[in-house]
Amino acid sequence: MDRTELLLSLFDSNGFGLEVGPSYNPLLPKSAGFNIETIDHADAAILREKYSNNASKIEEVDYVSDGRSLLEVIGKKERYDFICASHVIEHVTDVVRFIQDCETLLKPDGRLVLAVPDKRYCFDAFRPLSTVGQALQAYIEQRKRHALGVIFDQASYTCTKAKQIVWIEPTLDDVELVGGGEEAKMQFESAQASDDYHDAHGWQFTPTSFRYLVKKLRSLGYIKSGELAFHKHDSPRPGMHEFYISLSKAAPVLQKPDIDLLKETERELREIRTSRDDKYDFDAAKQLNAAKQEIQYLTARNDALLQSTSWKVTAPLRYIRSTFSRFKVG
C-alpha cells in the first residue's frame, strides 16, 4: 500500500470527519468526495498566498485556529466519526489537551488517526525523546505557547542528512547541524521578547515511545483513548520518517507490559548506527531474538507439563522405569 492507502486502512473514511492542518496536501480532499471539515492555521486565501507553488491543492478551510484549543474553536461535541492529523501532534503545545479535545469532538466509537514523525529518521534525530512527565507538565501549565527551551533546542539541534530533512538509512553518516549556537540564541531571545506564537516541533518520538505515552496517559486517567491500530515501516524503505496510529475510546487496553515497551524503545534507538563503519549484524540479532523466544516458549511448556495432572499421575511409572534401567544389561 502507498501512504494514503495505508492511512485510509486505519479507519472508515465513509463517515463524517475532520482533518487537522491539511494545508496544501490534504489526505481527504473535499474535491475527491470525502465528507470532511478542515481546520488550519489560516484561511484558504492566506494559505494559497503562502504556498503559491501548491495553491491549486488548497481547499476552503472551515475553521481557522486562533490560539484556542480545537474544542473551543469548533465547539461541537461528538460531531465526527474520525479525525485525521498528519504531522500535527508534534507541533501542538499540549499533547494531552489535544487528545482530550479530539476525544470530545469524536463520537463514542470515533477514531483519531495520526501520522507522526519518527525522530530517528528526520531533522529531530539529535533531540531526546519526549516523556510522559513532560506531557503532563505542559498539561498542568495549560501551555498555549512552546516553552522557550523548545525554541532554542529546535534551532540548536536541527540537522539534515545529505542535505535532506528526512531519510531512510539507519546511520548518522552525512548528518550535519543546520544552525549554530548563535542562531539558536537569537531565536530564543526573539521568542522571549515577543508574545507571538512561534511554531516548533515540541515533541519527539520513536514508534514505541509514542505507544508507551498513549498507554501510560490512558492508564493514569488523563485520556480515554487507546491504541486500536498501529503501523511502522520495515527498514530500510521510504516512509521511515513517520509511523501511523489509530486511537479510540472503544479500543481495548494494550496488554503489552510497560517494561517491554520501554525496552523496545531502547532497541529502536540502538538501531541507529553512528557510522556505516559501525558493524551491527542485524541478521544475527534477529536469530538471537528468535532463539530467546524459543527458549521462553520451551520453558513455559516445560513448566506447564510439570504442573499437569498427567505428569503427576505417571510419576511412579517414570520412577520404576528409571530404576530398572540402571540394572539393564547391555
One Martini backbone bead per residue (centre of mass of N, CA, C, O) as a GRO file, in nm:
protein
  330
    1MET     BB    1   0.098   0.035   0.018
    2ASP     BB    2   0.043   0.344   0.025
    3ARG     BB    3   0.006   0.601   0.229
    4THR     BB    4  -0.296   0.651   0.187
    5GLU     BB    5  -0.392   0.358   0.211
    6LEU     BB    6  -0.284   0.312   0.495
    7LEU     BB    7  -0.449   0.529   0.641
    8LEU     BB    8  -0.735   0.432   0.539
    9SER     BB    9  -0.709   0.148   0.694
   10LEU     BB   10  -0.764   0.286   0.998
   11PHE     BB   11  -1.049   0.372   0.868
   12ASP     BB   12  -1.372   0.509   0.798
   13SER     BB   13  -1.417   0.735   0.523
   14ASN     BB   14  -1.748   0.747   0.505
   15GLY     BB   15  -1.767   0.943   0.706
   16PHE     BB   16  -1.747   1.210   0.937
   17GLY     BB   17  -1.485   1.460   0.927
   18LEU     BB   18  -1.153   1.569   1.043
   19GLU     BB   19  -0.893   1.789   0.929
   20VAL     BB   20  -0.570   1.863   1.046
   21GLY     BB   21  -0.366   2.051   0.868
   22PRO     BB   22  -0.361   2.015   0.534
   23SER     BB   23  -0.321   2.242   0.352
   24TYR     BB   24  -0.160   2.128   0.043
   25ASN     BB   25  -0.208   1.804   0.170
   26PRO     BB   26  -0.469   1.633   0.156
   27LEU     BB   27  -0.604   1.330   0.246
   28LEU     BB   28  -0.925   1.452   0.232
   29PRO     BB   29  -1.059   1.568  -0.026
   30LYS     BB   30  -1.342   1.721  -0.127
   31SER     BB   31  -1.301   1.669  -0.440
   32ALA     BB   32  -1.319   1.339  -0.374
   33GLY     BB   33  -1.590   1.317  -0.165
   34PHE     BB   34  -1.533   1.393   0.115
   35ASN     BB   35  -1.673   1.413   0.446
   36ILE     BB   36  -1.534   1.724   0.532
   37GLU     BB   37  -1.346   1.901   0.767
   38THR     BB   38  -1.142   2.198   0.841
   39ILE     BB   39  -0.829   2.287   1.010
   40ASP     BB   40  -0.631   2.591   1.032
   41HIS     BB   41  -0.396   2.863   1.057
   42ALA     BB   42  -0.557   2.948   0.791
   43ASP     BB   43  -0.694   3.059   0.529
   44ALA     BB   44  -0.708   2.998   0.197
   45ALA     BB   45  -0.585   3.265   0.094
   46ILE     BB   46  -0.327   3.257   0.267
   47LEU     BB   47  -0.229   2.978   0.181
   48ARG     BB   48  -0.199   3.043  -0.126
   49GLU     BB   49   0.017   3.258  -0.078
   50LYS     BB   50   0.222   3.087   0.086
   51TYR     BB   51   0.155   2.828  -0.130
   52SER     BB   52   0.184   2.895  -0.449
   53ASN     BB   53   0.290   2.616  -0.575
   54ASN     BB   54   0.005   2.475  -0.422
   55ALA     BB   55  -0.276   2.626  -0.456
   56SER     BB   56  -0.463   2.406  -0.605
   57LYS     BB   57  -0.477   2.214  -0.330
   58ILE     BB   58  -0.637   2.429  -0.184
   59GLU     BB   59  -0.894   2.442   0.041
   60GLU     BB   60  -1.146   2.515   0.215
   61VAL     BB   61  -1.183   2.657   0.537
   62ASP     BB   62  -1.373   2.607   0.830
   63TYR     BB   63  -1.131   2.645   1.046
   64VAL     BB   64  -0.956   2.882   1.248
   65SER     BB   65  -0.677   2.897   1.420
   66ASP     BB   66  -0.638   3.119   1.737
   67GLY     BB   67  -0.511   2.952   2.008
   68ARG     BB   68  -0.718   2.774   2.059
   69SER     BB   69  -0.876   2.506   2.097
   70LEU     BB   70  -1.043   2.282   1.922
   71LEU     BB   71  -1.303   2.287   2.093
   72GLU     BB   72  -1.339   2.597   2.098
   73VAL     BB   73  -1.359   2.642   1.791
   74ILE     BB   74  -1.589   2.426   1.726
   75GLY     BB   75  -1.808   2.342   1.963
   76LYS     BB   76  -1.868   2.012   1.897
   77LYS     BB   77  -1.995   1.734   2.019
   78GLU     BB   78  -1.990   1.440   1.872
   79ARG     BB   79  -1.939   1.494   1.542
   80TYR     BB   80  -1.723   1.266   1.471
   81ASP     BB   81  -1.585   0.971   1.326
   82PHE     BB   82  -1.318   1.136   1.245
   83ILE     BB   83  -0.961   1.217   1.292
   84CYS     BB   84  -0.705   1.388   1.108
   85ALA     BB   85  -0.331   1.395   1.167
   86SER     BB   86  -0.057   1.520   0.988
   87HIS     BB   87   0.196   1.644   1.136
   88VAL     BB   88   0.085   1.775   1.437
   89ILE     BB   89   0.148   1.671   1.734
   90GLU     BB   90   0.447   1.790   1.739
   91HIS     BB   91   0.325   2.103   1.751
   92VAL     BB   92   0.187   2.095   1.997
   93THR     BB   93   0.174   2.221   2.329
   94ASP     BB   94  -0.064   1.996   2.415
   95VAL     BB   95  -0.115   1.668   2.404
   96VAL     BB   96  -0.342   1.605   2.601
   97ARG     BB   97  -0.548   1.820   2.505
   98PHE     BB   98  -0.567   1.725   2.216
   99ILE     BB   99  -0.685   1.445   2.274
  100GLN     BB  100  -0.926   1.537   2.441
  101ASP     BB  101  -1.061   1.705   2.220
  102CYS     BB  102  -1.098   1.472   2.021
  103GLU     BB  103  -1.276   1.299   2.207
  104THR     BB  104  -1.510   1.509   2.220
  105LEU     BB  105  -1.555   1.532   1.901
  106LEU     BB  106  -1.603   1.239   1.914
  107LYS     BB  107  -1.745   0.967   1.892
  108PRO     BB  108  -1.742   0.690   2.087
  109ASP     BB  109  -1.622   0.523   1.807
  110GLY     BB  110  -1.409   0.703   1.727
  111ARG     BB  111  -1.120   0.827   1.531
  112LEU     BB  112  -0.768   0.882   1.576
  113VAL     BB  113  -0.548   0.983   1.315
  114LEU     BB  114  -0.186   0.936   1.297
  115ALA     BB  115   0.098   1.112   1.176
  116VAL     BB  116   0.435   1.044   1.288
  117PRO     BB  117   0.739   1.134   1.358
  118ASP     BB  118   1.053   0.982   1.334
  119LYS     BB  119   1.331   1.103   1.490
  120ARG     BB  120   1.555   0.913   1.349
  121TYR     BB  121   1.451   1.022   1.028
  122CYS     BB  122   1.512   1.331   1.103
  123PHE     BB  123   1.576   1.659   1.216
  124ASP     BB  124   1.540   1.518   1.526
  125ALA     BB  125   1.774   1.309   1.588
  126PHE     BB  126   1.924   1.477   1.841
  127ARG     BB  127   1.671   1.463   2.001
  128PRO     BB  128   1.509   1.388   2.267
  129LEU     BB  129   1.281   1.221   2.419
  130SER     BB  130   0.968   1.227   2.510
  131THR     BB  131   0.769   1.251   2.803
  132VAL     BB  132   0.520   1.214   3.022
  133GLY     BB  133   0.603   1.444   3.213
  134GLN     BB  134   0.609   1.665   2.995
  135ALA     BB  135   0.311   1.640   2.917
  136LEU     BB  136   0.199   1.707   3.202
  137GLN     BB  137   0.328   1.983   3.232
  138ALA     BB  138   0.177   2.117   2.993
  139TYR     BB  139  -0.105   2.059   3.108
  140ILE     BB  140  -0.086   2.211   3.382
  141GLU     BB  141  -0.002   2.486   3.227
  142GLN     BB  142  -0.170   2.534   2.976
  143ARG     BB  143  -0.017   2.537   2.706
  144LYS     BB  144   0.012   2.793   2.430
  145ARG     BB  145   0.325   2.782   2.431
  146HIS     BB  146   0.630   2.730   2.370
  147ALA     BB  147   0.894   2.672   2.517
  148LEU     BB  148   1.193   2.826   2.502
  149GLY     BB  149   1.363   2.563   2.494
  150VAL     BB  150   1.235   2.457   2.232
  151ILE     BB  151   1.333   2.678   2.045
  152PHE     BB  152   1.631   2.632   2.093
  153ASP     BB  153   1.652   2.327   2.021
  154GLN     BB  154   1.563   2.342   1.731
  155ALA     BB  155   1.796   2.532   1.636
  156SER     BB  156   2.039   2.352   1.755
  157TYR     BB  157   1.952   2.035   1.642
  158THR     BB  158   1.906   2.069   1.361
  159CYS     BB  159   1.910   1.842   1.076
  160THR     BB  160   2.090   1.679   0.808
  161LYS     BB  161   2.094   1.440   0.528
  162ALA     BB  162   2.226   1.513   0.253
  163LYS     BB  163   2.026   1.778   0.271
  164GLN     BB  164   1.802   1.620   0.422
  165ILE     BB  165   1.508   1.592   0.640
  166VAL     BB  166   1.481   1.297   0.528
  167TRP     BB  167   1.522   0.931   0.585
  168ILE     BB  168   1.648   0.566   0.580
  169GLU     BB  169   1.921   0.553   0.698
  170PRO     BB  170   2.075   0.392   0.997
  171THR     BB  171   2.262   0.664   0.999
  172LEU     BB  172   2.502   0.950   1.063
  173ASP     BB  173   2.580   0.992   0.796
  174ASP     BB  174   2.578   1.314   0.660
  175VAL     BB  175   2.530   1.468   0.924
  176GLU     BB  176   2.406   1.805   0.988
  177LEU     BB  177   2.401   2.107   1.112
  178VAL     BB  178   2.221   2.396   1.050
  179GLY     BB  179   2.295   2.544   1.302
  180GLY     BB  180   2.371   2.745   1.586
  181GLY     BB  181   2.417   2.902   1.879
  182GLU     BB  182   2.350   3.192   1.782
  183GLU     BB  183   2.081   3.129   1.644
  184ALA     BB  184   1.943   3.008   1.892
  185LYS     BB  185   1.969   3.261   2.066
  186MET     BB  186   1.806   3.450   1.883
  187GLN     BB  187   1.537   3.288   1.894
  188PHE     BB  188   1.508   3.287   2.197
  189GLU     BB  189   1.503   3.602   2.237
  190SER     BB  190   1.268   3.657   2.045
  191ALA     BB  191   1.056   3.488   2.201
  192GLN     BB  192   1.093   3.640   2.474
  193ALA     BB  193   1.003   3.935   2.337
  194SER     BB  194   0.740   3.773   2.248
  195ASP     BB  195   0.379   3.691   2.196
  196ASP     BB  196   0.418   3.520   1.973
  197TYR     BB  197   0.385   3.250   1.782
  198HIS     BB  198   0.612   2.962   1.785
  199ASP     BB  199   0.700   2.729   1.586
  200ALA     BB  200   0.735   2.369   1.667
  201HIS     BB  201   0.897   2.089   1.777
  202GLY     BB  202   0.780   1.964   2.090
  203TRP     BB  203   0.802   1.653   1.987
  204GLN     BB  204   0.962   1.325   2.042
  205PHE     BB  205   0.960   1.007   1.855
  206THR     BB  206   0.907   0.683   1.861
  207PRO     BB  207   0.694   0.444   1.808
  208THR     BB  208   0.705   0.321   2.107
  209SER     BB  209   0.705   0.583   2.275
  210PHE     BB  210   0.415   0.657   2.188
  211ARG     BB  211   0.269   0.408   2.289
  212TYR     BB  212   0.347   0.456   2.582
  213LEU     BB  213   0.218   0.729   2.623
  214VAL     BB  214  -0.074   0.640   2.571
  215LYS     BB  215  -0.093   0.415   2.782
  216LYS     BB  216  -0.023   0.594   3.029
  217LEU     BB  217  -0.239   0.816   3.005
  218ARG     BB  218  -0.472   0.614   3.032
  219SER     BB  219  -0.400   0.468   3.304
  220LEU     BB  220  -0.403   0.765   3.457
  221GLY     BB  221  -0.668   0.933   3.326
  222TYR     BB  222  -0.611   1.161   3.093
  223ILE     BB  223  -0.718   0.950   2.889
  224LYS     BB  224  -0.945   0.731   2.684
  225SER     BB  225  -0.749   0.639   2.475
  226GLY     BB  226  -0.648   0.380   2.249
  227GLU     BB  227  -0.500   0.134   2.073
  228LEU     BB  228  -0.614   0.005   1.750
  229ALA     BB  229  -0.374   0.096   1.551
  230PHE     BB  230  -0.052  -0.002   1.388
  231HIS     BB  231   0.234   0.152   1.199
  232LYS     BB  232   0.553   0.049   1.062
  233HIS     BB  233   0.839   0.054   0.890
  234ASP     BB  234   1.052  -0.121   0.734
  235SER     BB  235   1.390  -0.185   0.710
  236PRO     BB  236   1.462  -0.021   0.432
  237ARG     BB  237   1.226   0.251   0.356
  238PRO     BB  238   1.001   0.441   0.261
  239GLY     BB  239   0.876   0.626   0.548
  240MET     BB  240   1.065   0.620   0.810
  241HIS     BB  241   0.977   0.920   0.923
  242GLU     BB  242   0.706   0.748   0.990
  243PHE     BB  243   0.398   0.686   1.171
  244TYR     BB  244   0.094   0.491   1.261
  245ILE     BB  245  -0.218   0.580   1.442
  246SER     BB  246  -0.509   0.448   1.614
  247LEU     BB  247  -0.760   0.603   1.813
  248SER     BB  248  -0.982   0.491   2.094
  249LYS     BB  249  -1.230   0.458   2.335
  250ALA     BB  250  -1.288   0.145   2.226
  251ALA     BB  251  -1.028   0.039   2.302
  252PRO     BB  252  -0.831  -0.180   2.412
  253VAL     BB  253  -0.609  -0.280   2.625
  254LEU     BB  254  -0.280  -0.274   2.631
  255GLN     BB  255  -0.088  -0.569   2.711
  256LYS     BB  256   0.176  -0.452   2.700
  257PRO     BB  257   0.423  -0.401   2.889
  258ASP     BB  258   0.600  -0.137   2.988
  259ILE     BB  259   0.887  -0.266   2.983
  260ASP     BB  260   0.867  -0.358   2.685
  261LEU     BB  261   0.835  -0.077   2.561
  262LEU     BB  262   1.101   0.040   2.671
  263LYS     BB  263   1.288  -0.167   2.541
  264GLU     BB  264   1.199  -0.111   2.249
  265THR     BB  265   1.289   0.180   2.246
  266GLU     BB  266   1.590   0.121   2.287
  267ARG     BB  267   1.620  -0.051   2.035
  268GLU     BB  268   1.551   0.169   1.832
  269LEU     BB  269   1.791   0.354   1.902
  270ARG     BB  270   2.010   0.118   1.835
  271GLU     BB  271   1.963   0.111   1.517
  272ILE     BB  272   2.147   0.358   1.520
  273ARG     BB  273   2.426   0.446   1.358
  274THR     BB  274   2.703   0.651   1.343
  275SER     BB  275   2.816   0.442   1.119
  276ARG     BB  276   2.891   0.234   0.857
  277ASP     BB  277   3.141   0.109   1.027
  278ASP     BB  278   2.929   0.008   1.218
  279LYS     BB  279   2.889  -0.310   1.318
  280TYR     BB  280   2.563  -0.469   1.263
  281ASP     BB  281   2.403  -0.776   1.308
  282PHE     BB  282   2.082  -0.821   1.227
  283ASP     BB  283   2.059  -1.125   1.177
  284ALA     BB  284   2.179  -1.215   1.448
  285ALA     BB  285   1.974  -1.066   1.624
  286LYS     BB  286   1.727  -1.221   1.522
  287GLN     BB  287   1.826  -1.504   1.602
  288LEU     BB  288   1.853  -1.443   1.903
  289ASN     BB  289   1.559  -1.367   1.950
  290ALA     BB  290   1.439  -1.635   1.855
  291ALA     BB  291   1.585  -1.809   2.068
  292LYS     BB  292   1.458  -1.673   2.314
  293GLN     BB  293   1.165  -1.743   2.239
  294GLU     BB  294   1.206  -2.050   2.241
  295ILE     BB  295   1.291  -2.072   2.537
  296GLN     BB  296   1.033  -1.953   2.656
  297TYR     BB  297   0.844  -2.164   2.538
  298LEU     BB  298   0.978  -2.421   2.661
  299THR     BB  299   0.957  -2.333   2.955
  300ALA     BB  300   0.649  -2.306   2.964
  301ARG     BB  301   0.592  -2.596   2.875
  302ASN     BB  302   0.741  -2.735   3.108
  303ASP     BB  303   0.579  -2.608   3.340
  304ALA     BB  304   0.305  -2.718   3.248
  305LEU     BB  305   0.380  -3.017   3.262
  306LEU     BB  306   0.462  -3.029   3.568
  307GLN     BB  307   0.152  -2.929   3.648
  308SER     BB  308   0.022  -3.166   3.545
  309THR     BB  309  -0.165  -3.445   3.602
  310SER     BB  310  -0.021  -3.658   3.424
  311TRP     BB  311   0.260  -3.618   3.546
  312LYS     BB  312   0.184  -3.700   3.838
  313VAL     BB  313   0.057  -3.985   3.780
  314THR     BB  314   0.334  -4.095   3.619
  315ALA     BB  315   0.568  -4.090   3.827
  316PRO     BB  316   0.595  -4.393   3.918
  317LEU     BB  317   0.665  -4.507   3.636
  318ARG     BB  318   0.927  -4.342   3.600
  319TYR     BB  319   1.071  -4.462   3.842
  320ILE     BB  320   1.072  -4.759   3.757
  321ARG     BB  321   1.218  -4.722   3.487
  322SER     BB  322   1.478  -4.591   3.604
  323THR     BB  323   1.554  -4.828   3.789
  324PHE     BB  324   1.573  -5.058   3.570
  325SER     BB  325   1.786  -4.917   3.383
  326ARG     BB  326   2.031  -4.969   3.579
  327PHE     BB  327   1.998  -5.305   3.525
  328LYS     BB  328   2.064  -5.305   3.238
  329VAL     BB  329   2.169  -5.522   2.995
  330GLY     BB  330   2.362  -5.490   2.708
   0.00000   0.00000   0.00000
